Each structure stands twice: as structure tokens, then as C-alpha cells.
Amino acid sequence: MTLDTVKHAAETPDTEQPWSELGLKKDEYERIREILGRRPTGAELAMYSVMWSEHCSYKSSKVHLRQFGEKAPENDALLVGIGENAGVVDVGQGYAVTFKVESHNHPSYIEPYQGAATGVGGIVRDILAMGARPVAVMDPLRFGAADHPDTKRVLPGVVAGIGGYGNCLGLPNIGGEVVFDPCYQGNPLVNALCVGVMKHEDIHLAKASGAGNKVILYGARTGGDGIGGVSVLASETFESTGPAKRPAVQVGDPFQEKLLIECTLEIFKENLVAGIQDLGGAGLSCATSELASAGSGGMRVELDTVPLRDATLSPEEILMSESQERMCAIVEPGKVDRFLEICEKWDVIATVIGEVTDGERLEIFWHGEQIVDVPPRTVAHEGPVYERPYARPEWQDALQADDAGRLPRPASAGELREQVLKLVASPNQASKSWITDQYDRFVQGNTVLAQPEDSGMVRVDADTNLGVAVATDGNGRYAKLDPYAGAQLALAEAYRNVAASGAKPLAVSDCLNFGSPEDPAVMWQFAEATRGLADACQILGTPVTGGNVSLYNQTGDTAIHPTPVVAVLGVIDDVTRRTPIAFAEEGQLLYLLGETREEFGGSAWSQVVHEHLGGLPPRVDLERERLLAEILISASRDGMIDAAHDLSDGGLIQAITESCLRGGHGARLIVPDGLDAFTLLFSESAGRAVVAVPRSEELRFNDMCGARGLPVTRIGVVDGDAIEVQGEFSVPLSELRTAHEETIPALLA
């Protein structure tokens, strides 16, 4: 077979090429020919196909994502924003923190263990590539119906993959979510987040500058696993019938990644790299084109020098392979020997595969024959941009008109008690300890808070106790009812969770999970959610630092609920002043902060009791969220509260149950004037939290809330070994604990 060189491509313009099989549209293929002035070689076609895929190019979402930059609030803490491997924020004392959330949805459905494991590995390398030491991971997850047979296949494999990879790396898993809904059947969402810490001067960027600098590929050998993996898998819909393109899912080796982390950090410490990029989606195609595109010149690569696990791989396969645990560094000639010495010390394979040139082209050679000659920006940054048509779906009005407030409510105290138990035992509200106990939450010794707390928190500096908190949230039911408000509610909840633990929210990363962008209804949901999130970030002063878009999450014509997952990172000056959720002492006074209204659209109660989805989600008041956060942070810092828990899914009764079970103490609740017991317990009004106040601080706490204009209502006291709603019912903690903790193990046994 003749090698398809650049010269051969120019001489054979009419050769048929498999552009469609590689996921390219006809007009995209024609544009590639126009850019090159000839047909592409097979290697060039492979590069453009993976780099112009939805997953890598954001071609359907770019026009909407620009709002995150255009509406970005001024924030002195932001050091690196959108466009790099991950965002970086200043947290004080010379420290910077980088964080990002990404998806590995489709691979995790096909091969749950490796799909989830390599999702963790990929996001960890993104953080490492910024110059940071990874210090913690989180995993927001969505699965199909909890009792569906396929959930028993997917969930245990995903959890084992996350735990297996993260535990082997020695990274604590400090938070996340697990949500069940039939809409995710066949399209689970496996989002992964990583947090890293560095000093300001250690920040590294992905660029290749300086003619003569060497391009070094280091880490694992390149294999056939993951050829076209996430770049293709995440750019198409799973058909309910018939064959689908399902390339081999990447295979992870966490022990190799651990060596890669320590090796890279030592290389950073000796200031040996001028630019660096991890190899994730699109593999070498991405790393070489992005580094060259962001640099000041071109790049020449000798592809046949790449270390292989499989000697039969073609040049196209090597360029498309998404084999894990690989990095690409740009190194000055005088520093190459020391770079290779450190790699050898850590038993990490490192090979000089090319150099930066003073030209403007990315040139790749195979045994001396040129197989790629492209302008790198056209591969990495100048792919197609689609203004997809979008339209409010015709069913949206009817969905919103189907008000959950009209659903039958409990007719007696006994029925109210029964519904409380049903709610706390439901799969989404039940304890997730069966899952989280498979993760090491405290390795490294710096974990301060971890699930089931409102946010995960890690210590950054052992001497000063500086720390950061992170929370992830997203309610697909709210977003289905109103995607604009749903995205804002996701941000508000994560923001509130960070503040409830005592940390000041600083910045946002997001993972936007939606159906097919070729469906105008889905594209409307995406446009509305993006607009809502950008508007809310502007008001709250929390810039979006980066993230991920995952489209084509649907089977046949059935899309998932729009699911914008939002991560908020905050800073706390002293982690010893953190606020847990547990009601730990009898006699603490319970106060409800914020206003409770009759808001049941998309609520856990409507789902669990009536299997209903309709109406409008809770109203969003971002100024109130900001005020609530300020109160929670001040009260935590000044010792006015012993515990705090945000109110969201499941309302007050869910929060009270979790705080009582966490602390081992019961609570006596009273129904305030103007509210009935049902609304008090089950409403999901936003902008609320419940706090436990020591009696000695009651006056000071009330004065602070009053002075700042935040509604505050005393609703009870920590007392006894039951949750009692006076005049209604009482449930022993032992009965609640059984209901809360036995659901997930029973479903997955």
C-alpha cells in the first residue's frame, strides 16, 4: 500500500476518502480541501476529523459560550481564564488554585470501569498541565432509573473505575452527586472534576514557542485503545437500533499516571519546560496542533519516533489514538538532557519527537516522508462554527402549565409522616455511602470536609490553615421546566453550598450536558441555559474559568434532561472555622434563613410521591443568594453557628434528616405562622439554609440577620432521638436511618 504523502495527495486529487465515516460533513471536507489547496492526506484527514469533532471543536456551542467571556464579571482573583487546560484563581498567600470539570459520558456507558477511570485520569492531567499538584477529585454522576437492570451494570462499574483510579493516584474524592432518572437510561453522565494547587510563579501554559526548542512526548506508550475514542463517541447520538460507531474506550493505568505526576512536578520545579500539554481527546492531533497554534512558530514532528505498544499502528491511528497517561512538553535544547534524566529516574518513557520551527506550518513526517503539512490554527482553533437553529419546543407551555402545586397533598398527619419516610428513602434522597465509601476521602491528610457535607474542603497550607471548598450541583428536572432558570439554580445551589461551609465563592467551572444540537428544541435548551448561567455569574461576581460541553446525550430521538452541572470554588482563610452540616449538640437552636413559598415544580416530593414533572422551578433571586452567602460566611467566621445546611432537593425535611443523622441528635420543629407543615417540609424555594445556633449567640445572630435584611425564623431545637414536627408527627432517628441508608445497597445488591 502506497504511503499517502503530501506529494501523493497533491498528485491524486480525485482519490476517494472516508470523510463521512470519520464524522465529517461534506461541506467540512470541502473546506479542508480549500484550506490546503489540495485533498488532505490520510493523516491530515484523521487530524481534522478528530479536532473538528463536536467534543474537541465546540462547533455547535461556540457562539453561545462566548457569553462567558463577554459577560465575565471583573474578578481580581482570576489569573487564567477560558482557553487553557483549566482556569486558575488566586486564593491568597501566594497560592493559586486550578480546577475544571469535564465529561466522559459515552465511553462510560460502553465500558463503565475504563470509561470512568480514564475520565478521572484525563481531568487530573489537565490540572497537572497547568503546573499544579492535583489535590482532590469530585464526580457528579447521573444514571438511569435506579431499579433498571442496566443501572446495575453501569453504576457499579463507574464507581469502581472512579474509586480504583483516584485511590491508586492517592487523590481524595471529596464530593459530587449521584442522581437517578429514566432520562439517563442509555446515556449516563460521568462528569469528573479535579482541583490542583500551586504558587503563582508555577503556572504553565500550553504553547510551543522558540525555534529550535524540542518537542518531547513522555509517559505511556501509544496503543490502539481509544482510537477516535471520546472525540468521536461524544460527537454522535447512540441509536436505539442498528450499529453505532463505538471505538475502543481508552484503558487507564493509574500507577503510570502517578509516576507521570511526580515526574512532571519535578520537571516543573527545575523550570525545564517552555510549554506543556496533556494528551487527552484527539491525542497527538490535539497536543501538536494546539501547542503549535498557541506558539509563535511552526512545528516539525517525526511520527515514527513515537513509542508504541502496537507496532502495527498506522500513522493515522497514532495521531488519533487517545491512549492515556501521556504528556507533550516543549523544552529548550540545553535542558533536554536533564529533562530525560528526570523521566528516567521516575521510570517514565520520554522521546524527542520533533522541534519548534520558525515557520507557520505543522509538518509531520513518517520515516522521512511528509504526511502532514497544515496551518495548525486551522486544525486547533479555526474549525467550523455552527449557528444551529433553535426554537422553544411546542410542548414547553403545556409542561409549565402542569403545575405541581395542584397535586394531591397528604390529608393527615399520618400520611405526611409516610411521605417524609418515602422521600428520604427514595434513591435520589437516600444515603450514597454505599458509593462514597468506595472512595478514599482522606488520603494526603488535608481533607477537611467530604461528602455528605455541603461542599468538599481541603487544606492548602498547613501552617496558616488556608483552604478551598468546592461544590458541584445541577438539577435536570428544573432545567427541563425552564433551562434559563435551571442553570441559574444550579449555580445558586453550588454557590450556597460553598458558603454554607464557611468559604467565600470565587469562580465557576461547568459541564454542560445536553442532547443532539441538531434538534432545535435541544439547541434552545442549550442557548437558554448558557444565557442563564452567564447572566447569573455576572450578578454573583463568579467568572466561568473553563469547562466542557457534552452534546449528543440521547438514544434515538430521546434526549436527556438538559443538565448543566456547575462547580463553584471558594476560599476560606482558616479551615478550623469551617461549618459542618451535623447537629452535634443538644440545645442548639434551629433557624431557617430565607423565605419559604409554595414551590413544588420539579421537586423531589412531586417526583417521589406522584412521579410528576411539571410547572415552574423555584424562583431565582441572585441578590438574595449573595446576601445569604455573606451571612453564612460571617456567621461561620465569627463563631455564631455550629452547623449549616443548604436547602435544595427534598426541601427542609431532607436537610434536617441529613443533619440529624450526621450528628446523631434529633430535632423538635415548630411550624411558623403563615406556613403549613407540608409546605415547610417539602417546598424547594431557593436562597434558603437551616443553621444551628448556640444559645449564647442567638441575640448576636438575629441582630446580624436583621441588620442585613435577611428573613430569619426560629423553627426548633436540637433535642432527643427523633425528628418531631409539633402537632403533626414524630419519627425516631433509628427508623429514619434505616429508611435513608438501606435503599442503595438493596437496589445494587
PyMOL commands that set and color helices and strands:
alter all, ss='L'
color gray80, all
select helices_A, chain A and resi 6-11+26-36+42-51+54-57+62-70+105-110+112-129+149-169+182-184+200-202+229-233+254-269+283-294+303-305+315-320+333-345+376-380+396-401+404-406+413-425+433-436+476-481+483-500+520-540+575-577+604-610+622-637+651-663+677-682+695-708+733-741+743-748
alter helices_A, ss='H'
color red, helices_A
select strands_A, chain A and resi 78-80+87-92+95-103+133-143+173-180+189-199+214-219+275-278+298-302+326-331+349-357+362-366+369-374+447-449+456-459+467-473+504-513+544-550+554-555+558-559+563-572+589-593+643-646+667-669+689-693+712-718+722-725+729-732
alter strands_A, ss='S'
color yellow, strands_A
deselect
rebuild
show_as cartoon
